[in-house]
Amino acid sequence: MLEFPEFLQVPLAGWVDAAMGWLLANLGGIFDAIGHAILFILLYIERFLLWLPWIVIIVLVGVVAWRVMRLWWAGLVMAALLVLIGSFGYWDLAMMT
């Protein structure tokens, strides 16, 4: 009486496992190509962010936050939070993320 009725249970995990197995077996090469293309783009974005001076990124984020949210203090808060990340020594990791 305490367990969920068996006739209401849907074997979703088995169906998903079977579908994923079929997709990987038959379309794995396509997924690999898509994954490599995405990784290629992300690596260039990462290199660009690591190349930019920290002050440029802080100013850009502050201006974008101010313009998008239309609140001057939102830009200031975002810029201050980035300064905080940098002061903790996590700037490079933040740019990689």
Contact map, one row per residue, 1 for C-alpha under 8 A:
1111000000000000000000000000000000000000000000000000000000000000000000000000000000000000000000000
1111000000000000000000000000000000000000000000000000000000000000000000000000000000000000000000000
1111100000000000000000000000000000000000000000000000000000000000000000000000000000000000000000000
1111110110000000000000000000000000000000000000000000000000000000000000000000000000000000000000000
0011111110000000000000000000000000000000000000000000000000000000000000000000000000000000000000000
0001111110000000000000000000000000000000000000000000000000000000000000000000000000000000000000000
0000111110000000000000000000000000000000000000000000000000000000000000000000000000000000000000000
0001111111000000000000000000000000000000000000000000000000000000000000000000000000000000000000000
0001111111100000000000000000000000000000000000000000000000000000000000000000000000000000000000000
0000000111110000000000000000000000000000000000000000000000000000000000000000000000000000000000000
0000000011111110000000000000000000000000000000000000000000000000000000000000000000000000000000000
0000000001111111000000000000000000000000000000000000000000000000000000000000000000000000000000000
0000000000111111100000000000000000000000000000000000000000000000000000000000000000000000000000000
0000000000111111110000000000000000000000000000000000000000000000000000000000000000000000000000000
0000000000111111111000000000000000000000000000000000000000000000000000000000000000000000000000000
0000000000011111111100000000000000000000000000000000000000000000000000000000000000000000000000000
0000000000001111111110000000000000000000000000000000000000000000000000000000000000000000000000000
0000000000000111111111000000000000000000000000000000000000000000000000000000000000000000000000000
0000000000000011111111100000000000000000000000000000000000000000000000000000000000000000000000000
0000000000000001111111110000000000000000000000000000000000000000000000000000000000000000000000000
0000000000000000111111111000000000000000000000000000000000000000000000000000000000000000000000000
0000000000000000011111111110000000000000000000000000000000000000000000000000000000000000000000000
0000000000000000001111111111000000000000000000000000000000000000000000000000000000000000000000000
0000000000000000000111111111001000000000000000000000000000000000000000000000000000000000000000000
0000000000000000000011111111000000000000000000000000000000000000000000000000000000000000000000000
0000000000000000000001111111100000000000000000000000000000000000000000000000000000000000000000000
0000000000000000000001111111111000000000000000000000000000000000000000000000000000000000000000000
0000000000000000000000111111111100000000000000000000000000000000000000000000000000000000000000000
0000000000000000000000000111111110000000000000000000000000000000000000000000000000000000000000000
0000000000000000000000000011111111000000000000000000000000000000000000000000000000000000000000000
0000000000000000000000010011111111100000000000000000000000000000000000000000000000000000000000000
0000000000000000000000000001111111110000000000000000000000000000000000000000000000000000000000000
0000000000000000000000000000111111111000000000000000000000000000000000000000000000000000000000000
0000000000000000000000000000011111111100000000000000000000000000000000000000000000000000000000000
0000000000000000000000000000001111111110000000000000000000000000000000000000000000000000000000000
0000000000000000000000000000000111111111000000000000000000000000000000000000000000000000000000000
0000000000000000000000000000000011111111100000000000000000000000000000000000000000000000000000000
0000000000000000000000000000000001111111110000000000000000000000000000000000000000000000000000000
0000000000000000000000000000000000111111111000000000000000000000000000000000000000000000000000000
0000000000000000000000000000000000011111111100000000000000000000000000000000000000000000000000000
0000000000000000000000000000000000001111111110000000000000000000000000000000000000000000000000000
0000000000000000000000000000000000000111111111000000000000000000000000000000000000000000000000000
0000000000000000000000000000000000000011111111100000000000000000000000000000000000000000000000000
0000000000000000000000000000000000000001111111110000000000000000000000000000000000000000000000000
0000000000000000000000000000000000000000111111111000000000000000000000000000000000000000000000000
0000000000000000000000000000000000000000011111111100000000000000000000000000000000000000000000110
0000000000000000000000000000000000000000001111111110000000000000000000000000000000000000000000000
0000000000000000000000000000000000000000000111111111000000000000000000000000000000000000000000000
0000000000000000000000000000000000000000000011111111000010000000000000000000000000000000000000110
0000000000000000000000000000000000000000000001111111100000000000000000000000000000000000000100110
0000000000000000000000000000000000000000000000111111100000000000000000000000000000000000000000000
0000000000000000000000000000000000000000000000011111110110000000000000000000000000000000000000000
0000000000000000000000000000000000000000000000000111111110000000000000000000000000000000000000000
0000000000000000000000000000000000000000000000000001111111000000000000000000000000000000000000000
0000000000000000000000000000000000000000000000000000111111100000000000000000000000000000000000000
0000000000000000000000000000000000000000000000000001111111110000000000000000000000000000000000000
0000000000000000000000000000000000000000000000001001111111111000000000000000000000000000000000000
0000000000000000000000000000000000000000000000000000011111111100000000000000001001100000000000000
0000000000000000000000000000000000000000000000000000001111111110000000000000001000000000000000000
0000000000000000000000000000000000000000000000000000000111111111000000000000000000000000000000000
0000000000000000000000000000000000000000000000000000000011111111100000000010011000000000000000000
0000000000000000000000000000000000000000000000000000000001111111110000000111111000000000000000000
0000000000000000000000000000000000000000000000000000000000111111111000000010000000000000000000000
0000000000000000000000000000000000000000000000000000000000011111111100000010000000000000000000000
0000000000000000000000000000000000000000000000000000000000001111111111100110010000000000000000000
0000000000000000000000000000000000000000000000000000000000000111111111111111000000000000000000000
0000000000000000000000000000000000000000000000000000000000000011111111100000000000000000000000000
0000000000000000000000000000000000000000000000000000000000000001111111000000000000000000000000000
0000000000000000000000000000000000000000000000000000000000000000111111100100000000000000000000000
0000000000000000000000000000000000000000000000000000000000000000111111110000000000000000000000000
0000000000000000000000000000000000000000000000000000000000000000111011111110000000000000000000000
0000000000000000000000000000000000000000000000000000000000000000010001111111000000000000000000000
0000000000000000000000000000000000000000000000000000000000000000010000111111100000000000000000000
0000000000000000000000000000000000000000000000000000000000000100110010111111110000000000000000000
0000000000000000000000000000000000000000000000000000000000001111110000111111111000000000000000000
0000000000000000000000000000000000000000000000000000000000000100010000011111111100000000000000000
0000000000000000000000000000000000000000000000000000000000000100000000001111111110000000000000000
0000000000000000000000000000000000000000000000000000000000001100100000000111111111000000000000000
0000000000000000000000000000000000000000000000000000000001101100000000000011111111100000000000000
0000000000000000000000000000000000000000000000000000000000000000000000000001111111110000000000000
0000000000000000000000000000000000000000000000000000000000000000000000000000111111111000000000000
0000000000000000000000000000000000000000000000000000000001000000000000000000011111111100000000000
0000000000000000000000000000000000000000000000000000000001000000000000000000001111111110000000000
0000000000000000000000000000000000000000000000000000000000000000000000000000000111111111000000000
0000000000000000000000000000000000000000000000000000000000000000000000000000000011111111111001000
0000000000000000000000000000000000000000000000000000000000000000000000000000000001111111111000000
0000000000000000000000000000000000000000000000000000000000000000000000000000000000111111110000000
0000000000000000000000000000000000000000000000000000000000000000000000000000000000011111111000000
0000000000000000000000000000000000000000000000000000000000000000000000000000000000001111111100000
0000000000000000000000000000000000000000000000000000000000000000000000000000000000001111111111000
0000000000000000000000000000000000000000000000000000000000000000000000000000000000001101111111100
0000000000000000000000000000000000000000000000000100000000000000000000000000000000000000111111110
0000000000000000000000000000000000000000000000000000000000000000000000000000000000000000011111111
0000000000000000000000000000000000000000000000000000000000000000000000000000000000001000011111111
0000000000000000000000000000000000000000000001001100000000000000000000000000000000000000001111111
0000000000000000000000000000000000000000000001001100000000000000000000000000000000000000000111111
0000000000000000000000000000000000000000000000000000000000000000000000000000000000000000000011111
